Amino acid sequence: MSLTGTPFFITAIVLAVIAVLLPLVLWSRLRGPAFVRGVVRLLMVGFAQVTAVLVVFVAVNNTNNLYDTWADLLGTANHVDKAADLGPDGTGGKKIADLPKVKQTFTPATDSKMGAGVQQTTLDGKVSGVKAEVYVWLPPQYDDPAYRDRTFPVVEVLSGYPGSPKAWFGSLHANDTLGPLMKQGKVAPFILVAPRTNLLPDADTGCANVTGKVNADSWLTVDVRKMVVDNFRASAKASDWALAGYSAGAHCAAKLALAHPDRYSAAVAMNGYNDPAAEPDALTAKDPKLRRENNPLNILKAAPTPPRVSLLFTGKGRDGYRQGLELRDASKPPTYIEARRVDAPHTTPTWQRQVRPVFEWLTRRMEQQTLGQQIPGQQGTGTGA
């Protein structure tokens, strides 16, 4: 039975009801020695508590898309076939343009909570050695005859840890929110791509390449990116690609954009962090060298020239806002960094409310970059995204 399916949720509710009724019916009717009656009553109370916790867990999990499968929950899921040393650019010394064309078959997403138009596929990443699911949503203009000769900009949307690639559609409802805005011309007609980021059992990859463990960076920035370009009318230009993430996904979005300005021009980080040690389960937090190398602030400072990327950080205090200020203060043009203070908790409803404003920001910023414009006065204050 599926962990996230309606049948399991209903089963959990039925079990909880039975667990409440059992003591009401049997408590005074039990026979036998006092010890046996005491044990049975204790078991009935325990059963009631377990089923109550189960109902709450399933409801929270379904709402926030934390765990997709039993393997994810139990820490047995592993999506890594190999993790070779791919070098500093994550391609194993190959040019991305020279890699073989990737042809994928897509089917409608099986989870009805993700809304209309979401497609899914399982991608076998030939460069990264990762095999996992990817969800794609196409903008309303994609099938419009007036746009048949157009390529579209792309945003890779990244979930937190734990988290599911379904979350941007199933919990944040990005497609339902952005579709009407795209039709009205208020948001650019982005293709939204949600790849799995939780690739190892009981460990956050930090979206990094760790030889012998996982090549999560190459999975996201090479394999997934190339697959989208090869299968859809998606632009291959860095100026038309962006990343957006929340929590651990925010850390990934900022880090990958700064590390690969040849692949992305913008990123949005909602309630993220710079120091990988903020996520104790991250592979990049356990090794001092990896911790230094995967800190966006260090990546920015070590860049030979300021990267041509724009980043938006949202959050409150040390939960994303100050991290953005740190990066802003260390940046030089053409790098553009804005931090917006959002006094709201580290929760799914907070990120859901920000979908519209952050994508409006992405639209303006990427259009200005394409035109070669620079927004004067990098921002460091605000009352909300």
Salt bridges, closest charged atoms under 4 A:
ASP68 OD2 - ARG196 NH2 3.77
ASP72 OD2 - ARG196 NH2 3.00
ASP111 OD1 - LYS113 NZ 3.31
ASP111 OD2 - LYS166 NZ 3.49
ASP124 OD2 - LYS126 NZ 3.23
GLU133 OE2 - ARG196 NH2 2.98
ASP217 OD1 - HIS260 NE2 2.93
ASP230 OD2 - LYS226 NZ 3.07
ASP240 OD2 - LYS237 NZ 3.98
ASP262 OD2 - ARG263 NE 3.60
ASP275 OD2 - ARG291 NH2 2.58
GLU293 OE2 - LYS289 NZ 2.58
ASP319 OD1 - HIS346 ND1 3.02
GLU326 OE2 - ARG318 NH1 3.20
ASP329 OD1 - ARG328 NH2 2.78
GLU338 OE2 - ARG340 NE 3.01
ASP343 OD1 - ARG341 NE 3.10
GLU360 OE2 - ARG356 NE 2.81
